[in-house]
Amino acid sequence: MKKCIAKGADPYKNIFVTILSLLISFVGNIAFANNDSSVEFFASNNTEEITLQTAYDRLTGMAQSDLQNSMIYVLQKNHIDQGNFENILGTYRMSSDKNITADNTEHFTFSPYQHLSDEEIFSLAKELAITLNQESIAVFIPNQATIGEITVSFISHQPSINEAVNLLHDKLPSSYNQAFSLHLANTCNDFNKAKVAAVEWLGSKINLEEINKAFPSEKIYHHNGKVFLVFKTGKKERL
């Protein structure tokens, strides 16, 4: 995890902060790679069709802070234990007009020690969709039956955002380019210099063999689970 260091800052303090950040990142990566027992929400507060660059600007600005604060309010109101927040870039096909849009996304991973029923999870997702004025919230619910989440972690070379998108277009069928999430290595740089640490897909239609074939030099993670879009009307769609 890269940290921006201000001019004139105490160098020893910066070293301590860097070491602490690396430790947090290491622990976070372990949790990320072994979160089979954790429910996950993917939410946004964007209401327009936007480009990846606009989504990145929202991700690094007040829009993302507002999104996280709104989510925290709903989660605390429903007595949800402290979990893990991660800012990611997303793309998805809108249900209203079927156009593909980029998005600033907040990825919330629940504590594995808090157990909620499916109905409680869906009710919470619906409330978030209403609060954030979103068509839907993506929800991952772990189980042992099917693969619901696949992630490529770039260990050979971390591409830029545009390079990552081009890799997906070049290496995978078009269906893989419509809905995915980009986990960024840092957000200190401008859009063109930001690096992608990993790309993630949700749903049962993603083929692990195709991903492994397309990215033989990278680390591939997968988690078993069910994935749903939960709409603000209460409707649920299985992905």
Backbone torsions as a table, in degrees:
resi	resn	phi	psi	omega
1	MET	NA	121.6	-177.9
2	LYS	-89.6	134.7	179.4
3	LYS	-113.2	139.6	175.1
4	CYS	-80.7	130.9	-178.1
5	ILE	-112.2	124.0	-177.9
6	ALA	-76.0	149.6	177.3
7	LYS	-63.5	140.5	177.6
8	GLY	83.1	2.8	-179.0
9	ALA	-73.3	153.0	178.3
10	ASP	-63.4	117.4	-175.8
11	PRO	-63.2	-34.4	-179.8
12	TYR	-70.1	-37.9	176.0
13	LYS	-64.1	-39.5	179.6
14	ASN	-64.3	-38.8	178.6
15	ILE	-63.5	-43.9	179.1
16	PHE	-61.4	-45.1	-179.5
17	VAL	-62.7	-40.3	-180.0
18	THR	-63.9	-44.7	179.3
19	ILE	-63.1	-43.7	178.9
20	LEU	-62.1	-40.9	-179.8
21	SER	-64.3	-39.4	179.1
22	LEU	-65.6	-39.7	177.8
23	LEU	-63.6	-44.9	178.6
24	ILE	-61.8	-42.0	179.3
25	SER	-62.8	-41.3	-179.2
26	PHE	-63.0	-47.8	178.7
27	VAL	-63.0	-40.6	179.1
28	GLY	-62.8	-38.2	179.6
29	ASN	-67.0	-36.3	176.8
30	ILE	-63.4	-46.1	179.0
31	ALA	-62.6	-40.0	-179.6
32	PHE	-62.6	-37.8	-176.9
33	ALA	-81.3	-12.0	-175.4
34	ASN	-133.7	40.8	-175.6
35	ASN	-99.3	35.2	-176.7
36	ASP	-61.8	-21.0	-176.9
37	SER	-100.0	9.1	-174.0
38	SER	-111.3	135.5	171.5
39	VAL	-75.0	146.2	179.9
40	GLU	-131.0	140.5	172.9
41	PHE	-115.4	142.8	173.7
42	PHE	-123.7	112.2	-172.5
43	ALA	-133.8	157.5	178.2
44	SER	-141.4	165.8	171.8
45	ASN	-121.3	19.2	177.2
46	ASN	-86.4	139.6	-177.9
47	THR	-121.2	11.2	-177.8
48	GLU	-126.9	166.7	170.3
49	GLU	-83.4	120.6	-175.1
50	ILE	-133.2	164.5	177.3
51	THR	-85.5	168.8	177.1
52	LEU	-61.7	-37.4	-179.9
53	GLN	-65.8	-42.3	176.9
54	THR	-64.0	-40.0	177.3
55	ALA	-62.1	-39.1	178.3
56	TYR	-65.2	-40.8	177.8
57	ASP	-61.9	-40.0	176.8
58	ARG	-67.4	-38.2	-178.2
59	LEU	-63.9	-33.9	-176.7
60	THR	-99.0	8.7	-177.7
61	GLY	-120.5	-161.9	-176.4
62	MET	-67.5	-25.7	-179.0
63	ALA	-57.8	-39.7	-179.2
64	GLN	-72.2	-37.5	176.5
65	SER	-63.5	-41.2	177.7
66	ASP	-63.5	-39.8	179.0
67	LEU	-61.7	-48.6	-178.8
68	GLN	-63.8	-41.5	179.5
69	ASN	-63.2	-39.6	178.4
70	SER	-65.0	-40.3	179.1
71	MET	-67.1	-42.5	179.1
72	ILE	-59.3	-41.9	179.2
73	TYR	-58.1	-47.8	-178.6
74	VAL	-67.5	-41.9	-178.5
75	LEU	-64.6	-44.3	179.9
76	GLN	-65.9	-39.0	179.6
77	LYS	-60.8	-29.7	-179.9
78	ASN	-99.1	14.4	173.8
79	HIS	60.5	39.5	177.1
80	ILE	-83.9	132.8	179.5
81	ASP	-63.6	161.4	177.9
82	GLN	-62.4	129.9	177.4
83	GLY	-122.7	-153.9	-177.5
84	ASN	-119.7	128.1	175.2
85	PHE	-100.9	141.7	174.2
86	GLU	-141.2	132.6	176.3
87	ASN	-85.0	125.3	179.6
88	ILE	-137.2	157.5	171.7
89	LEU	-91.0	138.3	179.4
90	GLY	-130.4	159.7	168.6
91	THR	-134.6	145.7	178.2
92	TYR	-159.4	164.6	177.6
93	ARG	-93.7	121.8	-178.6
94	MET	-70.8	138.8	-178.7
95	SER	-73.8	-23.5	-176.0
96	SER	-69.8	-48.8	-176.9
97	ASP	-125.9	3.3	177.7
98	LYS	67.3	9.2	175.6
99	ASN	-78.6	152.7	178.9
100	ILE	-93.3	132.7	179.2
101	THR	-130.6	152.2	170.0
102	ALA	-83.3	168.2	-176.6
103	ASP	-157.2	145.6	165.4
104	ASN	-86.2	124.0	-170.5
105	THR	-123.6	142.9	171.8
106	GLU	-108.2	120.1	179.6
107	HIS	-99.8	114.5	-179.6
108	PHE	-111.4	122.3	176.6
109	THR	-105.1	122.2	-179.0
110	PHE	-68.5	155.8	171.1
111	SER	-61.8	132.9	178.6
112	PRO	-67.3	-10.0	-178.3
113	TYR	-91.9	-5.5	177.2
114	GLN	-104.3	122.6	-175.7
115	HIS	-110.3	120.1	179.5
116	LEU	-118.5	148.3	174.2
117	SER	-73.1	161.6	177.6
118	ASP	-57.6	-40.5	-178.2
119	GLU	-66.0	-37.0	176.8
120	GLU	-65.9	-39.8	178.4
121	ILE	-64.0	-46.3	-179.6
122	PHE	-65.0	-39.0	179.0
123	SER	-63.8	-41.1	178.4
124	LEU	-66.4	-41.7	178.6
125	ALA	-63.4	-40.6	177.2
126	LYS	-61.6	-44.1	179.1
127	GLU	-62.0	-40.0	177.3
128	LEU	-64.0	-43.3	179.6
129	ALA	-60.1	-40.9	178.8
130	ILE	-67.0	-46.9	-178.0
131	THR	-62.1	-39.5	-176.9
132	LEU	-90.4	-1.7	-179.5
133	ASN	57.2	49.4	-178.9
134	GLN	-110.1	151.5	173.1
135	GLU	-57.8	-44.2	-175.2
136	SER	-161.8	166.3	173.5
137	ILE	-120.1	133.4	176.0
138	ALA	-83.3	134.5	-175.8
139	VAL	-129.0	129.3	174.1
140	PHE	-109.2	123.8	178.5
141	ILE	-119.3	116.0	-175.5
142	PRO	-66.3	144.4	169.7
143	ASN	-153.3	-170.9	-177.3
144	GLN	-111.1	4.6	-169.3
145	ALA	-87.4	-52.5	-171.6
146	THR	-135.2	155.9	174.0
147	ILE	-73.1	127.8	-179.5
148	GLY	-120.7	-5.7	-174.7
149	GLU	-152.6	126.2	178.7
150	ILE	-129.4	133.3	-178.0
151	THR	-129.6	132.2	172.0
152	VAL	-100.5	117.6	176.1
153	SER	-98.2	121.4	-175.7
154	PHE	-80.0	106.5	179.6
155	ILE	-106.7	-20.4	179.6
156	SER	-83.5	-37.6	-178.8
157	HIS	-165.0	126.2	177.0
158	GLN	-87.3	112.9	-177.2
159	PRO	-78.8	164.0	169.2
160	SER	-72.2	173.4	-179.5
161	ILE	-61.3	-48.1	179.6
162	ASN	-65.5	-37.1	177.5
163	GLU	-63.8	-40.4	179.6
164	ALA	-62.7	-44.3	178.9
165	VAL	-62.3	-41.9	178.5
166	ASN	-64.0	-36.8	177.8
167	LEU	-61.1	-42.1	179.6
168	LEU	-64.5	-40.6	179.1
169	HIS	-66.3	-37.8	-175.5
170	ASP	-78.5	-33.3	-169.3
171	LYS	-103.1	-17.2	-171.8
172	LEU	-129.9	158.5	175.3
173	PRO	-59.7	159.6	-173.9
174	SER	-60.1	-28.2	-178.4
175	SER	-62.7	-23.9	-179.6
176	TYR	-80.9	-10.4	-176.3
177	ASN	-98.1	3.6	-174.6
178	GLN	-95.7	-32.6	-178.8
179	ALA	-145.3	112.5	179.0
180	PHE	-158.5	166.5	178.3
181	SER	-122.2	141.5	177.4
182	LEU	-110.3	119.1	175.5
183	HIS	-92.2	120.3	-172.7
184	LEU	-91.1	143.7	177.2
185	ALA	-70.5	-33.1	177.1
186	ASN	-163.1	163.7	176.3
187	THR	-126.8	27.1	178.4
188	CYS	-79.0	-29.8	-175.3
189	ASN	-90.7	171.1	174.7
190	ASP	-74.9	176.0	-172.2
191	PHE	-54.5	-45.6	-174.7
192	ASN	-70.6	-19.5	-177.5
193	LYS	-104.3	-9.2	179.4
194	ALA	-65.5	142.6	-178.2
195	LYS	-109.4	146.8	-179.4
196	VAL	-100.2	123.4	179.1
197	ALA	-85.1	-32.6	-176.3
198	ALA	-160.9	156.3	173.3
199	VAL	-124.5	140.9	-172.1
200	GLU	-131.6	141.9	174.7
201	TRP	-122.6	149.0	178.0
202	LEU	-118.9	148.7	173.4
203	GLY	114.6	160.6	-175.8
204	SER	-82.4	-7.1	-177.7
205	LYS	-89.2	-5.3	178.9
206	ILE	-80.5	130.0	-174.1
207	ASN	-99.1	118.3	-177.8
208	LEU	-63.0	-38.0	-179.5
209	GLU	-63.2	-40.9	178.1
210	GLU	-64.6	-39.6	179.0
211	ILE	-65.2	-45.1	179.0
212	ASN	-61.6	-39.2	179.7
213	LYS	-67.9	-38.0	-177.3
214	ALA	-74.1	-30.9	-175.5
215	PHE	-129.5	66.6	-175.0
216	PRO	-68.6	-20.4	-176.9
217	SER	-95.8	-0.6	-176.1
218	GLU	-107.8	168.0	178.4
219	LYS	-89.4	129.2	-178.0
220	ILE	-113.2	126.5	174.7
221	TYR	-112.2	147.1	171.3
222	HIS	-143.8	148.9	179.8
223	HIS	-129.8	140.5	177.7
224	ASN	-82.8	136.7	178.8
225	GLY	172.2	173.9	175.3
226	LYS	-104.3	141.7	179.4
227	VAL	-121.4	133.5	-179.2
228	PHE	-131.3	150.3	160.1
229	LEU	-97.0	124.0	178.3
230	VAL	-109.0	114.8	-174.8
231	PHE	-86.8	160.5	-178.7
232	LYS	-69.0	-13.0	174.2
233	THR	-80.6	-12.0	-175.3
234	GLY	99.9	-11.5	177.9
235	LYS	-64.5	146.3	178.3
236	LYS	-124.3	138.9	177.6
237	GLU	-127.7	123.5	179.6
238	ARG	-79.3	130.2	178.5
239	LEU	-98.5	NA	NA
